Amino acid sequence: MAATALEIRNVHKAFGLREVLKGVDLTVRPGETVAVLGPSGSGKSTLLRTINHLEQPDLGYVAVHGELIGVEVRGTHLHELPERTVRGQRTRIGFVAQSFNLFPNLTAAGNVAEPLIAHKRLARPKAHQRALELLARVGLGDRGDAYPRHLSGGQQQRVAIARALALEPSLLLFDEPTSALDPELVGEVLSVIRRLAELGTTLVIVTHEIGFAREVADTVVFIDEGVIVEQGPPADVLTNPQQSRTREFLAKVL
């Protein structure tokens, strides 16, 4: 196993004249849980999307377990890989978005099985069986035949997590996984993520749940205006932040 699960080096990203990421560096160890905090528009989601190359960095690179994502070295320069190759790399990086993005015409089990079938990992009957196992893992073992419209928001997000786990990714990304949920449904999703952390899954979680970050994260990263302002153990960053901008942010959200 590579010494690092995730390495982000000098990543810049602009949309037109607006520079969203301004030279981000971040290293994540295998089995580490990293919580990324910051105000709206600070670059959190864009950073997450550069990890699986849904957004191509303008400068810098991302490597997962030592493998460059989306690019290869030719001579002294990085060159974009073919989209088909990038799609293959993404199968090793699970992604759970704010919205559940489930196929409405497929059952819960069908949604979870779809990546296994699409990527020819398993034939349909075995993919369905594996989907039921994964649904049981997120507490939905009895809802395999339910369609998304018959599931609560929390249940749909748990199906999305099970789907992200289907291809056995080495890294799992969460982009504010509870932001679209009613408050009473947040706990059931966070409990699933907490369990993944306990099992040693490598997680990068963009979240606004400060208490959850304090409890579960090994490292908290505070990002603002496209730069990492502060990072470290939750007890340091959330209880005794060193940077005034971090203190200002926490004073507003705690």
C-alpha positions in Angstrom: 0.0 0.0 0.0 1.2 3.5 -0.8 2.3 5.6 2.1 -0.5 8.1 1.3 -4.0 7.3 0.3 -4.5 10.8 -1.2 -2.0 13.4 -2.2 -3.1 16.8 -3.5 -0.2 19.1 -4.6 -0.5 22.8 -5.6 -3.9 22.4 -7.1 -5.3 25.5 -8.8 -8.7 25.8 -10.4 -10.4 28.8 -12.0 -13.8 29.2 -13.6 -13.3 32.1 -16.0 -11.7 35.0 -14.1 -12.7 33.5 -10.7 -9.9 31.5 -9.1 -11.7 29.0 -6.8 -8.6 27.0 -5.7 -5.3 28.8 -5.1 -2.6 26.2 -4.6 -4.1 23.6 -2.3 -1.8 21.0 -0.7 -3.3 18.1 1.3 -2.1 14.6 2.3 -4.4 11.9 3.6 -3.1 8.7 5.2 -4.7 5.3 4.5 -7.7 4.8 6.9 -7.8 8.5 7.9 -11.0 10.5 8.1 -10.6 14.1 7.0 -13.4 16.6 7.5 -13.3 19.7 5.3 -15.0 22.8 6.7 -15.5 26.3 5.3 -18.0 28.9 4.3 -20.1 28.6 1.2 -18.1 29.4 -2.0 -14.8 28.6 -0.3 -13.8 25.9 -2.8 -14.7 22.8 -0.7 -16.9 21.1 -3.3 -14.5 22.0 -6.2 -11.6 20.5 -4.3 -13.6 17.3 -3.8 -14.4 17.2 -7.5 -10.7 17.6 -8.5 -9.9 14.5 -6.6 -11.9 12.2 -8.9 -11.2 14.5 -11.9 -14.8 15.7 -12.4 -13.0 19.0 -12.4 -9.6 19.1 -14.1 -7.0 21.1 -12.2 -5.5 24.0 -14.1 -2.2 23.4 -12.2 -1.0 20.8 -9.8 -2.0 17.2 -9.5 -3.9 14.6 -7.5 -2.7 11.1 -6.7 -4.6 8.3 -5.0 -2.5 5.5 -3.5 0.4 6.8 -5.6 -1.4 6.9 -8.9 -1.9 10.2 -10.7 -5.6 10.8 -11.4 -6.6 12.1 -14.8 -3.1 12.7 -16.1 0.1 11.1 -16.9 3.7 12.3 -17.0 5.2 12.7 -20.5 8.7 14.2 -20.4 8.5 17.1 -18.0 4.7 17.8 -18.4 1.4 16.4 -17.3 -1.0 15.3 -20.1 -4.6 14.5 -19.8 -5.6 10.9 -20.0 -8.4 9.6 -22.2 -11.8 9.8 -20.7 -12.2 6.1 -20.7 -9.1 5.7 -18.6 -10.3 8.4 -16.2 -13.6 6.6 -15.8 -11.7 3.5 -14.8 -9.8 5.4 -12.2 -13.0 6.8 -10.8 -14.2 3.3 -10.0 -11.6 3.3 -7.2 -12.9 6.6 -5.8 -16.4 6.5 -4.3 -18.4 9.7 -4.4 -21.6 10.6 -2.5 -23.1 13.9 -3.5 -25.5 16.2 -1.7 -28.4 15.0 -3.9 -28.9 11.3 -4.0 -28.9 10.9 -7.8 -30.7 7.6 -7.7 -32.3 6.1 -10.8 -36.0 6.5 -10.1 -36.9 3.5 -12.3 -34.7 1.1 -10.4 -35.3 -0.3 -6.9 -32.8 0.3 -4.1 -31.1 -3.0 -4.9 -31.1 -2.1 -8.6 -29.4 1.2 -7.9 -26.7 -0.4 -5.9 -26.2 -3.3 -8.4 -26.0 -1.0 -11.4 -22.3 -0.1 -11.1 -21.3 -3.7 -10.7 -23.2 -4.6 -13.9 -22.2 -1.5 -15.9 -18.5 -2.2 -15.1 -18.9 -5.9 -15.7 -17.8 -6.8 -12.2 -20.6 -9.3 -11.6 -23.4 -10.8 -13.6 -26.8 -9.5 -12.7 -27.9 -12.2 -10.2 -24.7 -12.0 -8.2 -24.7 -8.2 -8.5 -28.3 -8.2 -7.0 -27.1 -10.4 -4.1 -24.1 -8.2 -3.5 -26.5 -5.1 -3.5 -28.6 -6.7 -0.8 -25.5 -7.3 1.3 -24.5 -3.7 0.9 -28.0 -2.4 1.7 -27.9 -4.5 4.9 -24.6 -2.9 5.8 -26.3 0.6 5.7 -29.3 -0.7 7.6 -31.6 -1.2 4.6 -31.5 -4.9 4.2 -35.3 -5.1 4.1 -35.8 -2.3 1.5 -34.1 -3.8 -1.5 -37.3 -3.9 -3.5 -38.4 -0.3 -2.7 -38.2 2.4 -5.3 -36.6 5.8 -4.4 -40.0 7.5 -4.3 -41.0 5.2 -1.5 -37.9 6.0 0.6 -37.2 8.9 2.9 -34.4 11.2 2.1 -32.2 9.6 4.7 -32.9 6.2 3.3 -32.1 7.4 -0.2 -28.8 8.8 0.9 -28.0 5.5 2.5 -28.7 3.7 -0.8 -26.4 6.2 -2.4 -23.7 5.3 0.1 -24.2 1.6 -0.5 -23.9 2.3 -4.3 -20.6 4.1 -3.7 -19.3 1.1 -1.8 -20.3 -1.4 -4.5 -17.0 -1.2 -6.5 -15.0 -1.4 -3.3 -13.2 2.0 -3.6 -10.0 2.7 -1.8 -11.1 6.3 -1.1 -14.6 7.6 -0.4 -15.6 11.2 -0.9 -18.7 12.8 0.7 -19.9 16.3 -0.5 -22.1 17.6 2.3 -24.1 14.3 2.5 -26.7 15.6 5.0 -27.3 19.1 3.6 -30.4 17.9 1.6 -32.0 16.1 4.5 -34.6 17.1 7.1 -32.9 17.5 10.5 -34.5 14.4 12.0 -33.0 12.3 9.2 -29.4 13.5 9.5 -28.4 11.1 12.3 -29.1 7.9 10.4 -26.8 9.0 7.6 -24.0 10.1 10.0 -24.2 6.8 11.8 -23.4 5.0 8.6 -20.4 7.3 7.9 -19.3 6.9 11.5 -19.3 3.1 11.0 -17.2 3.4 7.8 -14.7 5.5 9.7 -14.5 2.9 12.5 -13.9 0.2 9.9 -10.8 2.1 8.6 -12.3 3.4 5.3 -10.3 6.3 4.0 -12.8 9.2 4.0 -12.8 12.9 2.9 -16.0 14.5 4.0 -17.1 18.1 3.1 -19.6 18.8 5.9 -21.2 21.6 7.9 -21.8 19.2 10.9 -19.2 20.6 13.3 -20.1 18.2 16.1 -19.8 15.2 13.8 -16.4 16.4 12.5 -15.2 16.8 16.1 -16.3 13.2 17.0 -15.3 11.3 13.9 -12.5 13.1 12.0 -8.8 12.4 12.5 -8.0 15.7 10.8 -10.1 18.8 10.3 -9.3 21.1 7.4 -10.6 24.6 7.2 -10.6 26.1 3.8 -11.5 29.7 2.8 -11.3 31.6 -0.4 -9.5 28.7 -2.1 -6.8 28.1 0.4 -6.3 25.9 3.4 -6.2 28.2 6.3 -5.7 25.7 9.0 -5.6 21.9 9.5 -4.9 19.5 12.4 -6.6 17.3 14.9 -10.2 18.3 15.8 -9.3 19.2 19.3 -6.8 21.8 18.0 -8.7 23.3 15.1 -12.2 23.3 16.6 -11.3 24.1 20.2 -8.1 26.1 20.0 -7.8 27.5 16.4 -4.6 29.4 15.7 -5.9 31.5 12.8 -8.2 34.5 13.2 -10.2 33.5 10.1 -10.9 30.0 11.6 -12.0 31.6 14.9 -14.4 34.0 13.1 -15.9 31.1 11.1 -16.4 28.9 14.2 -17.9 31.7 16.2 -20.6 32.0 13.6 -21.4 28.3 13.3 -21.0 26.9 16.8 
